[in-house]
Amino acid sequence: MAKELKDLTKRADNYSQWYNDLVVKADLAEQSPVRGCMIIKPYGYAIWERMQQTLDAMFKESGVQNAYFPLLIPKSFLCKEAEHVEGFAKECAVVTHYRLKNDSAGNGVVVDPEAKLEEELIIRPTSETIIWNTYRNWITSYRDLPILCNQWANVMRWEMRTRMFLRTSEFLWQEGHTAHATREEAEAKAKEMLEVYASFAEKYLGLPVIRGVKSANERFAGAIDTYTIEAMMQDGKALQSGTSHFLGQNFAKAFDVTFINKENKPEYVWATSWGVSTRLMGAMIMAHSDDNGLVLPPHIAPIHVVIVPIYKNNEQLAMISEKVAPVIEQLKALGIRVKYDDADNRRPGFKFADYELKGVPVRLAIGARDIENGTVELMRRDTLEKQVEPLEGIAEFVKNLLEEIQQNIFDKALARRKEMTREVDTWDQFKEEIEKGGFLMCHWDGTPETEERIKAETKATIRCIPVDAPEEEGKDMLTGLPSHRRVVIARNY
């Protein structure tokens, strides 16, 4: 374990390599034999399960139900919405045949040329098309609306440059798809789900986010408006952490989904879609972790507290275990996820380093002398501070401490974002400041040409127009054209 920590690249030396090292060494994931894909290991999946369970409850609280739609989509479906197919065409994986056979020349298994599909099938990059083809059969009247569906699934987007959790060809996510009778209802739902994402990111992941609207260049293919939450990583780069799309009637028109409204007239349905993915894992790792390993917010950590007994013989272990048993029950009764690690195949020092690397929020160490003194040694992962506390009442103390740790992790990330957010008014100043990282608040004339020039010359993009951005008269730093509010510009993952 000492070697594992020694080999963990320091953030200051190479932030990108530090992240890659940490994902592997903390036992979250590993590379797959399939290029661009990853294997999520049990500890990594346990974190994703915590996210999934929490978000799922939040969705259901908003009236959303879960469903499941096919992995394979007929190619013709993607052709029906022009912007949609243009946005995803270069990322699609295509199924052309349905059978293999042994090669008669002895070259192993080959594709059977006689098993060619009449129509190619696309492995879903997203599911708007097949879902709206289905909704056509579900909707006839305004009484059938709204439809509020979500699915937990995997998708495939053929990526050339991949990084585990942040950008992989196959990834896990949820995608919500709702259908409404009015524009107002659909827009309200899209904004509501963005706030669900923002609340989850801040309250559970300890991740402060900016709520905003994407520019036309950055919005989802086929959407009228894309709402986003943008988070800042420790190196000052932005990470899009969740999006919610107001689709208007685009997909309803493409798939001829109409309903009879209250005036007994036919009308196209209004739509939204929204999703977050395992990219949130990457966001949480990058935003909070340090040179010793993961730092996990307690609200999402699979293990809240680990208890490590320190003993010389089986007699001492039995005594400690007997004393600790009621403490474990008290912790569990308070809803605290606890692990008692009395395994005899690893030394306490190894265990300490391992749980530190894996980001367990609180560690309790207790030995024979602690039993005599009625005390326990506690270490909090967010600050690495150690303290000695009375064993009596330790469960309640830990419960309160976990909330303190959760808030501290959020506050630290928020302070970093504030420190690295700056207003910039001139192009020369912008080119200098963007090299330092962070969020630059700039005036923009609203044209895609200016946005494209910023990206081409600096590799920075307009992350969003903040929803709470105050009106402020100014001039675009490039063109000098008038602007009415500042936007967030940053380099991003």
Secondary structure, DSSP 4 states (H G I P E B T S, - for coil): -HHHHHTS--TTT-HHHHHHHHHHHTTSEEE-SSTT-EEE-HHHHHHHHHHHHHHHHHHHHTT-EE----SEEEHHHHTTSHHHHHHHGGG-EEEEES-EEE-TTS--EEE-GGGEEEEEEEEPS--HHHHHHHHHHH-SBGGG--EEEEEEEEEE---SS-BTTTB-SEEEEEEEEEEESSHHHHHHHHHHHHHHHHHHHHHTS---EEEEE--TTTS-TT-SEEEEEEEE-TTS-EEEEEEEEEEETHHHHHTT-EEE-TTS-EEEPEEEEEEEETHHHHHHHHHH-BTTB----TTT-S-SEEEEEE-SSHHHHHHHHHHHHHHHHHHHHTT--EEE---TTS-HHHHHHHHHHTT-SEEEEEEHHHHHHTEEEEEETTT--EEEEESTTHHHHHHHHHHHHHHHHHHHHHHHHHHTEEE--SHHHHHHHGGG-SEEEEE--S-HHHHHHHHHHHS-EEEEEETTPPP--EE-TTT--EESSEEEEE-B-
